[in-house]
Amino acid sequence: MTDLAIGIIGFGARARLRAGVHHPGNGSRITAICDLSDSARASARAEFPEARVTDSIDELLASGLDAVMVLTPDDTHARIAIRALEAGVAVFCEKPLAIDLDDADEILRTARRTGTRLYIGHNMRHMPVITLMRQLIADGRIGEVKAVWCRHFVGHGGDYYFTDWHADRRHTTGLLLQKGAHDLDVIHWLAGAYTDRVAAMGSLSVYGGITDRRDRSGERMPDWFSLDNWPPTSLTGLHPTIDVEDISMVTMHLSNGVLASYQQCHFTPDYWRNYTVIGTEGRIENLGDEPGSTVALWNRRHHNSAEPDESFVVPTIADGGHGGADTLLIAEFLRFVRDGGITETSPVAAREAVAAGILATESLRSDGSARNVPPLEDDVIAYFERGQTP
């Protein structure tokens, strides 16, 4: 089997996905890397001496690639992905798909028009805690889903999102989109429908009051991350521009009538997601989100609180980040580049997560009133639902 030639655009934090891509002689290899940072290019040359390392996207796209992974800051996704699709190079686009809904739609339209394969990095569709919960729903263990609630405790928020470009809405729109795109997609996946109406409230409650700021453009997140950075108000050297919310609450109406809510807080001491799914015959809830954690099921009548009627251990499926999900994500992407076909991730679902996140952000930055989500064209939806075939 000839190795797929893979290019990397953006040799930053998410470029750690390269571990699942570079397997010379076993199906795929990284042959070209593009980054605007001198230090990032130096690191790339040291790690991949045989690859072409450049600051030119045009040079990278002309190097004979089978696919490219777009791992750059969010506001660049649309521009880069569209250029690669136009060049006939299959695209892996990190989430969120884009920070503007028109841009997200244009990516999908370009993929359909050119016939170039498009894959989105929603790795949580491969997380064992999520696949376990989805299987319990599919098995009918809680009846028909009627509500999904998600609480996201972002314990590393100050280090991850308020010390670099993530804190600037020009690059993210907001953290409901940047960080919440995963969870919005999972809510849709567990509920079996997309959001058609959304409202939200939120604020910049903690990090906006920290005045110790500095430009960290020459640094990377590992340079400043530490569990000793506590409490949140003790953090120093935050990004010069902080205009995204650090706490937000979203309510959603889905097209099948399911009601959902999402809460995100960036100054909690713990870091995990808690999903509760309520059906007509019971409910499930994850207690922890890593392998070895528990998904609890209640499906009998109880007086007051009670121990779960059944408990399920979240399995270890693969090594790698996000409970092995990153490994499974890359394996599916490489298979898709080579063979095509249906994938667990979905460009349409990625667009719908972007739509919900953007409109929720619009709501919380105005009067908190509900926003209707504009639909994607039926022919574009149909194209992706049949596995990106004409």
C-alpha distance (Angstrom), angle and dihedral (degrees) to the residues before:
residue distance angle dihedral
M1 . . .
T2 3.80 . .
D3 3.79 114.5 .
L4 3.78 116.9 -108.7
A5 3.81 110.9 -121.2
I6 3.81 107.7 -128.5
G7 3.80 127.7 -169.0
I8 3.80 125.6 -156.7
I9 3.80 120.3 -148.6
G10 3.79 109.0 -169.1
F11 3.81 116.8 26.5
G12 3.80 95.8 -155.8
A13 3.80 136.6 104.9
R14 3.82 98.2 -40.8
A15 3.79 90.9 46.3
R16 3.79 85.0 86.0
L17 3.80 83.2 88.4
R18 3.81 84.3 79.3
A19 3.79 88.4 86.0
G20 3.78 89.2 73.9
V21 3.80 94.6 43.9
H22 3.78 107.3 48.4
H23 3.80 107.6 77.0
P24 3.81 106.7 135.0
G25 3.77 111.5 -156.5
N26 3.81 91.3 13.7
G27 3.78 102.8 77.9
S28 3.80 109.8 -67.9
R29 3.77 143.3 35.2
I30 3.79 137.3 -178.9
T31 3.80 107.0 -114.4
A32 3.82 103.1 165.5
I33 3.80 136.6 28.0
C34 3.80 129.0 -170.7
D35 3.79 126.9 -167.1
L36 3.80 133.1 148.4
S37 3.81 93.0 -142.3
D38 3.81 118.2 93.6
S39 3.81 91.2 -149.0
A40 3.81 92.9 48.8
R41 3.80 91.2 50.9
A42 3.79 90.2 48.9
S43 3.80 90.1 52.6
A44 3.80 90.5 47.7
R45 3.81 92.4 51.6
A46 3.78 91.4 49.8
E47 3.80 93.1 50.2
F48 3.81 98.0 38.0
P49 3.81 107.5 29.8
E50 3.81 92.4 166.8
A51 3.81 95.1 52.1
R52 3.78 125.8 92.1
V53 3.81 107.0 -110.9
T54 3.80 117.5 -164.3
D55 3.78 146.2 150.1
S56 3.83 90.8 -135.5
I57 3.79 120.6 92.0
D58 3.80 89.2 -165.8
E59 3.81 90.7 56.7
L60 3.78 91.3 48.2
L61 3.82 94.0 48.7
A62 3.82 90.9 48.4
S63 3.81 93.0 53.5
G64 3.81 96.7 88.6
L65 3.79 103.2 -95.7
D66 3.78 129.3 173.3
A67 3.81 92.2 -159.3
V68 3.77 142.7 -4.4
M69 3.80 130.6 -146.2
V70 3.81 113.7 -141.7
L71 3.82 104.3 -151.6
T72 3.80 99.1 155.8
P73 3.84 130.0 119.6
D74 3.79 113.1 -60.8
D75 3.79 98.5 -106.5
T76 3.82 90.6 61.0
H77 3.81 97.8 51.0
A78 3.80 97.5 91.0
R79 3.80 97.1 46.6
I80 3.80 94.1 47.2
A81 3.80 97.0 40.1
I82 3.80 92.5 50.7
R83 3.82 91.6 49.9
A84 3.79 91.0 51.6
L85 3.80 93.3 46.0
E86 3.80 90.1 49.9
A87 3.81 88.5 51.3
G88 3.81 90.3 54.9
V89 3.81 94.3 -113.0
A90 3.82 116.1 137.2
V91 3.82 111.8 -116.2
F92 3.77 134.8 -139.4
C93 3.82 104.6 -168.9
E94 3.78 118.8 -167.4
K95 3.78 115.8 -131.4
P96 2.94 135.0 -61.7
L97 3.78 94.0 52.6
A98 3.83 90.4 -144.2
I99 3.81 139.7 -27.0
D100 3.81 93.9 -124.0
L101 3.81 123.1 58.5
D102 3.81 94.3 -139.9
D103 3.81 88.9 53.3
A104 3.79 91.6 49.5
D105 3.79 91.0 51.4
E106 3.80 91.2 47.3
I107 3.81 91.3 54.4
L108 3.80 90.3 54.9
R109 3.79 92.9 44.7
T110 3.80 90.9 49.9
A111 3.80 91.9 50.7
R112 3.80 90.1 50.9
R113 3.82 94.0 45.8
T114 3.80 95.3 47.1
G115 3.80 97.1 36.1
T116 3.83 88.8 -133.4
R117 3.80 113.9 147.3
L118 3.81 117.6 -106.0
Y119 3.81 125.1 -164.5
I120 3.82 126.5 179.2
G121 3.82 124.5 -147.5
H122 3.80 99.6 -126.1
N123 3.79 92.8 144.4
M124 3.81 94.8 171.7
R125 3.80 88.7 78.6
H126 3.80 84.0 71.8
M127 3.81 97.6 43.5
P128 3.81 108.3 118.6
V129 3.82 93.1 -135.1
I130 3.80 90.0 56.9
T131 3.80 96.4 42.3
L132 3.82 89.1 49.5
M133 3.81 91.9 52.3
R134 3.78 91.6 45.8
Q135 3.80 91.1 51.4
L136 3.80 91.6 51.7
I137 3.80 88.7 52.4
A138 3.81 92.2 47.1
D139 3.81 89.7 49.7
G140 3.79 89.3 58.3
R141 3.79 94.6 -117.7
I142 3.82 93.8 143.3
G143 3.80 99.8 26.8
E144 3.79 119.5 -128.3
V145 3.80 114.4 -4.2
K146 3.79 113.1 -116.2
A147 3.82 104.4 162.8
V148 3.81 139.6 21.1
W149 3.80 122.3 -167.8
C150 3.78 125.2 -174.6
R151 3.80 128.7 -172.8
H152 3.79 114.2 -170.7
F153 3.80 115.3 -163.8
V154 3.81 104.1 -164.7
G155 3.78 99.1 -167.2
H156 3.80 94.5 172.2
G157 3.79 93.5 48.7
G158 3.80 96.3 120.5
D159 3.81 93.0 51.1
Y160 3.79 97.9 37.8
Y161 3.79 104.0 38.0
F162 3.79 113.2 16.1
T163 3.79 100.6 48.4
D164 3.81 99.9 60.1
W165 3.82 141.7 23.5
H166 3.82 93.1 -49.7
A167 3.83 89.1 78.0
D168 3.82 92.2 62.5
R169 3.80 114.7 81.4
R170 3.81 90.2 -151.3
H171 3.81 86.8 72.5
T172 3.82 100.6 35.5
T173 3.83 110.7 17.2
G174 3.80 83.2 -136.5
L175 3.79 142.7 -40.8
L176 3.79 92.2 -94.0
L177 3.79 83.2 71.1
Q178 3.81 102.4 30.3
K179 3.79 97.8 44.4
G180 3.80 99.5 17.7
A181 3.81 98.3 53.7
H182 3.83 89.4 87.4
D183 3.78 93.7 52.0
L184 3.79 96.0 42.0
D185 3.79 88.5 53.2
V186 3.81 91.7 49.1
I187 3.81 91.7 48.2
H188 3.80 89.0 53.5
W189 3.82 91.5 46.0
L190 3.80 94.8 50.1
A191 3.80 92.6 43.9
G192 3.79 95.8 45.2
A193 3.82 96.7 -128.6
Y194 3.79 143.8 66.4
T195 3.79 130.1 -108.6
D196 3.81 114.4 -93.1
R197 3.83 97.4 173.3
V198 3.80 129.1 27.2
A199 3.80 139.2 176.6
A200 3.79 131.5 179.4
M201 3.78 148.3 177.7
G202 3.79 127.9 -160.2
S203 3.77 146.4 142.6
L204 3.79 146.4 -160.8
S205 3.78 93.6 -109.6
V206 3.82 106.6 160.7
Y207 3.79 118.1 6.9
G208 3.80 95.4 50.2
G209 3.78 89.1 66.5
I210 3.81 94.6 57.0
T211 3.81 108.1 98.1
D212 3.82 98.5 -174.1
R213 3.82 101.1 102.1
R214 3.78 136.4 155.7
D215 3.78 142.9 167.4
R216 3.81 109.0 -97.8
S217 3.79 96.8 176.5
G218 3.82 90.7 128.8
E219 3.80 93.0 51.9
R220 3.80 137.0 72.7
M221 3.79 128.0 -141.5
P222 3.85 96.0 -98.0
D223 3.82 87.3 60.8
W224 3.80 92.2 69.4
F225 3.81 107.3 18.8
S226 3.79 116.0 112.8
L227 3.80 135.8 150.7
D228 3.80 85.2 -137.2
N229 3.81 88.8 71.7
W230 3.81 93.4 100.9
P231 2.97 142.5 169.3
P232 3.81 97.7 30.9
T233 3.80 92.3 -122.1
S234 3.82 89.5 61.9
L235 3.81 94.1 65.3
T236 3.79 117.4 116.7
G237 3.78 135.4 -166.6
L238 3.80 96.1 37.6
H239 3.79 121.3 171.8
P240 3.82 114.7 -72.7
T241 3.82 90.1 -124.1
I242 3.80 118.1 49.9
D243 3.79 113.0 167.6
V244 3.81 103.7 136.2
E245 3.80 124.3 98.0
D246 3.81 120.6 -101.0
I247 3.82 94.5 -161.5
S248 3.79 128.6 34.3
M249 3.79 141.4 162.8
V250 3.80 124.3 -156.2
T251 3.80 133.3 -170.3
M252 3.79 121.4 -163.4
H253 3.78 138.8 -170.0
L254 3.80 112.0 -154.3
S255 3.79 125.3 -150.2
N256 3.83 92.4 -109.6
G257 3.80 92.8 53.1
V258 3.81 96.9 -99.5
L259 3.81 113.9 142.6
A260 3.80 118.1 -142.3
S261 3.77 139.6 -179.7
Y262 3.78 134.0 -165.0
Q263 3.81 127.2 -166.2
Q264 3.80 122.6 -172.5
C265 3.81 126.0 -174.3
H266 3.82 125.1 178.0
F267 3.80 100.0 -167.6
T268 3.80 103.7 58.3
P269 3.82 121.6 124.2
D270 3.83 92.0 -129.7
Y271 3.80 130.0 56.3
W272 3.80 119.5 -146.2
R273 3.79 144.9 94.8
N274 3.78 125.8 -108.0
Y275 3.82 118.3 -161.4
T276 3.78 124.5 -172.1
V277 3.80 118.2 -170.9
I278 3.81 116.9 -170.6
G279 3.77 122.3 -164.3
T280 3.77 137.6 174.5
E281 3.83 91.3 -91.1
G282 3.80 105.1 33.3
R283 3.77 146.1 -40.8
I284 3.79 140.5 -102.5
E285 3.79 129.4 -152.2
N286 3.79 132.4 -179.3
L287 3.80 117.1 -131.4
G288 3.79 99.7 -160.4
D289 3.78 125.0 -7.3
E290 3.82 105.0 -130.2
P291 3.83 127.6 88.5
G292 3.78 108.3 -76.3
S293 3.79 92.5 36.0
T294 3.80 121.8 114.6
V295 3.78 136.8 -108.9
A296 3.80 107.9 -156.9
L297 3.81 124.4 -153.1
W298 3.79 126.5 -159.5
N299 3.81 114.5 -174.7
R300 3.81 104.2 147.5
R301 3.81 131.8 72.5
H302 3.83 114.9 -91.7
H303 3.78 137.9 -178.3
N304 3.81 108.4 -122.4
S305 3.81 117.8 -35.3
A306 3.78 117.3 -13.3
E307 3.76 142.7 179.4
P308 3.82 112.4 -91.7
D309 3.78 117.1 -85.6
E310 3.80 87.4 -133.3
S311 3.80 134.5 5.8
F312 3.78 128.2 -156.8
V313 3.79 125.3 -161.0
V314 3.79 114.8 -132.2
P315 3.81 103.7 -118.8
T316 3.78 130.1 -132.3
I317 3.80 104.5 -117.4
A318 3.80 102.8 165.9
D319 3.78 142.1 -9.8
G320 3.79 119.3 -102.3
G321 3.78 140.6 67.9
H322 3.81 125.5 -29.8
G323 3.79 92.9 26.6
G324 3.80 92.3 -51.6
A325 3.79 92.6 -50.3
D326 3.81 93.4 119.4
T327 3.81 90.6 57.0
L328 3.81 92.5 49.3
L329 3.80 91.1 44.7
I330 3.81 93.3 55.3
A331 3.80 92.3 44.3
E332 3.81 89.9 54.0
F333 3.80 91.8 46.2
L334 3.81 93.2 52.2
R335 3.80 90.9 47.0
F336 3.80 89.7 50.0
V337 3.81 92.9 50.3
R338 3.78 90.9 51.2
D339 3.80 101.9 37.6
G340 3.82 109.3 11.6
G341 3.78 119.5 -148.0
I342 3.80 136.7 121.5
T343 3.82 118.8 -29.3
E344 3.80 134.1 -166.0
T345 3.80 89.6 -121.1
S346 3.78 116.7 67.6
P347 3.82 132.2 -157.3
V348 3.81 88.8 -151.1
A349 3.80 91.5 52.2
A350 3.81 89.3 47.2
R351 3.81 89.2 54.0
E352 3.79 91.1 49.6
A353 3.81 91.5 51.5
V354 3.82 88.7 50.8
A355 3.81 90.7 49.0
A356 3.80 93.1 50.7
G357 3.81 92.2 46.0
I358 3.80 95.4 47.7
L359 3.79 95.2 46.2
A360 3.81 91.8 45.0
T361 3.80 88.0 53.8
E362 3.79 90.7 50.0
S363 3.80 89.0 51.3
L364 3.80 96.8 49.8
R365 3.82 91.8 46.7
S366 3.79 91.6 54.7
D367 3.79 126.9 31.9
G368 3.80 100.1 -43.1
S369 3.79 93.4 -109.5
A370 3.79 122.1 148.0
R371 3.80 121.9 -87.5
N372 3.81 125.1 -154.7
V373 3.79 115.2 -130.0
P374 3.82 112.0 -127.9
P375 3.80 112.3 -127.5
L376 3.80 125.1 -117.0
E377 3.80 116.8 -120.5
D378 3.81 114.2 -84.2
D379 3.80 94.1 -128.8
V380 3.80 92.0 54.0
I381 3.81 90.9 49.2
A382 3.80 90.8 48.9
Y383 3.81 91.9 50.8
F384 3.77 93.1 56.9
E385 3.79 95.2 39.4
R386 3.80 90.1 59.6
G387 3.79 91.7 53.1
Q388 3.82 100.0 -92.8
T389 3.77 95.2 -64.6
P390 3.82 124.1 137.3
